[in-house]
Amino acid sequence: MRKIWKIYKYTAIAAFSLLLLDLMGVMFFSLYRPSIKPVNAVVVLGAAINTPALYNRSLEGLKIYEQGKAKVMVLSGGRISNKDISEAGYMQKVILANTKQPVPLILEEGSHTTYENLANTKQLLGSGKGIVVVSDEYHLARGVLMALREGFYPVYWSSPKPAYYKQSELAFYYIREMAAILAYIPKFIFG
């Protein structure tokens, strides 16, 4: 009985430690903003089309591009259904409607997850390239860690201000993201 209790105790300590590290990682990427130096590409990660999240991510990526921080924008996200345009196609429409200059865009339309966003972007750009990952605050930790895992370097990050979320929605997304990061541990390790 004592042996089982020890196993439970150590498992609980390990689980709590992992959750604490997870929370610290999510909060670090949410709160800290690096000074972005010029890189090869701005990579905007997808979200559901016709949402404030995807619209604002697109504008944030455009802002970084227009500041001269990248040579090209990669818009990454596939179709939810055959009836809709891809997330990348939606971002392209937002960007073209909000700029007067031509913007070199690469559409990555085959992904459905954060892992696929960055793995497919690597196929388009190659590894060893510097990028800026653009997503919502709560999603940055997973996006940046996957970018590093895929061989991008340096990796900077940015997000729009989350004013389009209610506090309860934002809390839900942070909690969901912590669970997603835990589920991504095998992908971080093994790819």
C-alpha positions as CSV (number, residue, x, y, z in Angstrom):
1,M,0.0,0.0,0.0
2,R,2.9,2.4,0.8
3,K,4.5,1.8,-2.5
4,I,1.2,2.7,-4.3
5,W,0.9,5.8,-2.2
6,K,4.5,6.8,-3.2
7,I,3.7,6.3,-6.9
8,Y,0.6,8.5,-6.6
9,K,2.5,11.1,-4.7
10,Y,5.3,11.3,-7.2
11,T,2.9,11.2,-10.1
12,A,1.0,14.1,-8.6
13,I,4.2,16.1,-8.0
14,A,5.3,15.5,-11.6
15,A,1.9,16.4,-13.0
16,F,1.7,19.6,-10.9
17,S,5.3,20.6,-12.0
18,L,4.5,20.0,-15.6
19,L,1.3,22.1,-15.4
20,L,3.3,24.9,-13.6
21,L,5.9,24.9,-16.4
22,D,3.2,24.8,-19.0
23,L,1.5,27.9,-17.4
24,M,4.8,29.7,-17.1
25,G,5.5,29.1,-20.8
26,V,2.1,30.3,-22.0
27,M,2.3,33.4,-19.8
28,F,5.9,34.2,-20.9
29,F,5.1,34.2,-24.6
30,S,1.9,36.1,-23.9
31,L,3.5,38.9,-21.9
32,Y,7.0,39.2,-23.3
33,R,7.5,40.9,-26.7
34,P,10.9,40.6,-28.2
35,S,12.4,43.4,-30.3
36,I,11.8,42.1,-33.8
37,K,14.8,42.2,-36.1
38,P,14.5,41.7,-39.9
39,V,13.9,38.1,-40.9
40,N,12.9,36.1,-43.9
41,A,9.2,35.9,-43.3
42,V,6.2,36.8,-41.2
43,V,4.2,33.6,-40.6
44,V,0.5,34.2,-39.7
45,L,-1.1,31.1,-38.1
46,G,-4.6,30.3,-39.0
47,A,-7.9,30.3,-37.1
48,A,-11.5,30.0,-38.0
49,I,-12.4,32.1,-41.0
50,N,-14.6,35.2,-40.6
51,T,-13.6,35.5,-36.9
52,P,-12.0,38.6,-35.2
53,A,-9.0,36.4,-34.3
54,L,-8.1,35.6,-37.9
55,Y,-8.9,39.1,-39.1
56,N,-6.7,40.7,-36.4
57,R,-3.9,38.2,-36.8
58,S,-3.8,39.1,-40.5
59,L,-3.6,42.8,-39.8
60,E,-0.8,42.3,-37.2
61,G,1.2,40.3,-39.7
62,L,0.7,43.1,-42.3
63,K,1.8,45.7,-39.8
64,I,5.1,43.8,-39.1
65,Y,5.7,43.3,-42.9
66,E,5.0,47.0,-43.6
67,Q,7.6,47.9,-40.9
68,G,10.2,46.2,-43.1
69,K,10.7,43.3,-40.7
70,A,10.3,40.6,-43.4
71,K,10.7,40.0,-47.1
72,V,7.5,37.9,-47.5
73,M,4.3,36.9,-45.6
74,V,3.3,33.2,-45.2
75,L,-0.4,32.8,-44.5
76,S,-0.9,29.4,-43.1
77,G,-4.2,27.5,-42.7
78,G,-6.3,25.1,-44.7
79,R,-10.0,24.6,-45.3
80,I,-12.4,23.6,-42.5
81,S,-14.9,22.3,-45.1
82,N,-15.1,22.2,-48.9
83,K,-17.7,24.9,-48.8
84,D,-15.4,27.5,-47.3
85,I,-12.3,29.2,-48.6
86,S,-9.0,28.3,-46.8
87,E,-7.9,30.2,-43.7
88,A,-4.9,31.4,-45.8
89,G,-7.3,32.6,-48.6
90,Y,-9.3,34.6,-46.0
91,M,-6.1,36.2,-44.6
92,Q,-5.1,37.1,-48.2
93,K,-8.4,38.9,-48.7
94,V,-8.0,40.8,-45.4
95,I,-4.5,41.9,-46.3
96,L,-5.3,43.0,-49.8
97,A,-8.2,45.0,-48.6
98,N,-6.0,46.8,-46.0
99,T,-2.9,47.8,-48.0
100,K,-2.2,49.8,-51.1
101,Q,1.2,48.3,-51.7
102,P,1.8,44.9,-53.3
103,V,2.7,42.4,-50.6
104,P,4.5,39.1,-51.5
105,L,2.3,36.4,-50.1
106,I,2.8,32.7,-49.9
107,L,-0.4,30.8,-49.1
108,E,0.0,27.5,-47.2
109,E,-3.4,26.0,-47.5
110,G,-2.9,22.4,-46.5
111,S,-2.7,22.6,-42.7
112,H,-5.3,22.0,-40.1
113,T,-3.1,22.2,-36.9
114,T,-0.4,24.3,-35.5
115,Y,2.1,21.5,-36.1
116,E,1.1,21.3,-39.8
117,N,1.1,25.1,-40.1
118,L,4.8,25.2,-39.3
119,A,5.9,21.9,-40.9
120,N,4.2,22.9,-44.2
121,T,5.7,26.4,-43.9
122,K,9.1,24.7,-43.5
123,Q,8.5,22.9,-46.8
124,L,7.8,26.2,-48.5
125,L,10.6,28.3,-47.0
126,G,13.2,25.7,-45.9
127,S,14.7,25.5,-42.4
128,G,17.2,27.8,-40.9
129,K,15.2,30.8,-41.9
130,G,14.3,33.6,-39.5
131,I,10.6,34.2,-39.0
132,V,8.1,36.1,-36.9
133,V,5.2,34.0,-35.7
134,V,1.9,35.8,-35.5
135,S,-1.0,34.4,-33.6
136,D,-3.2,35.2,-30.5
137,E,-1.3,35.7,-27.2
138,Y,-2.5,32.5,-25.7
139,H,-1.4,30.5,-28.8
140,L,2.1,32.0,-29.1
141,A,4.0,29.5,-26.9
142,R,2.9,26.5,-29.0
143,G,3.5,28.3,-32.3
144,V,7.0,29.5,-31.3
145,L,8.1,26.2,-29.8
146,M,6.9,24.4,-33.0
147,A,8.7,26.9,-35.2
148,L,11.9,26.2,-33.2
149,R,11.3,22.5,-33.5
150,E,11.0,22.8,-37.2
151,G,14.4,24.5,-37.5
152,F,13.4,28.1,-37.9
153,Y,15.9,30.5,-36.3
154,P,15.7,33.2,-35.1
155,V,12.0,33.1,-34.2
156,Y,10.3,36.2,-33.0
157,W,6.6,36.6,-32.1
158,S,3.8,39.0,-32.0
159,S,0.1,39.1,-31.5
160,P,-2.8,41.6,-31.8
161,K,-4.3,43.1,-28.7
162,P,-7.0,40.6,-27.5
163,A,-9.7,43.3,-27.2
164,Y,-12.0,41.3,-29.3
165,Y,-12.4,38.6,-26.6
166,K,-14.5,38.7,-23.5
167,Q,-12.5,37.9,-20.3
168,S,-14.3,34.6,-19.9
169,E,-13.5,33.6,-23.5
170,L,-9.8,34.5,-23.0
171,A,-9.6,32.5,-19.8
172,F,-11.1,29.5,-21.7
173,Y,-8.6,29.8,-24.5
174,Y,-5.7,30.0,-22.1
175,I,-6.8,26.9,-20.3
176,R,-7.4,25.1,-23.6
177,E,-4.0,26.1,-24.8
178,M,-2.3,24.7,-21.7
179,A,-4.0,21.4,-22.5
180,A,-3.0,21.6,-26.1
181,I,0.7,22.2,-25.2
182,L,0.6,19.1,-23.0
183,A,-0.9,17.1,-25.9
184,Y,1.9,18.5,-28.2
185,I,4.8,17.2,-26.0
186,P,5.4,14.2,-28.3
187,K,5.4,16.5,-31.3
188,F,7.9,18.8,-29.6
189,I,10.2,15.8,-28.9
190,F,9.7,13.5,-31.9
191,G,8.2,15.8,-34.5
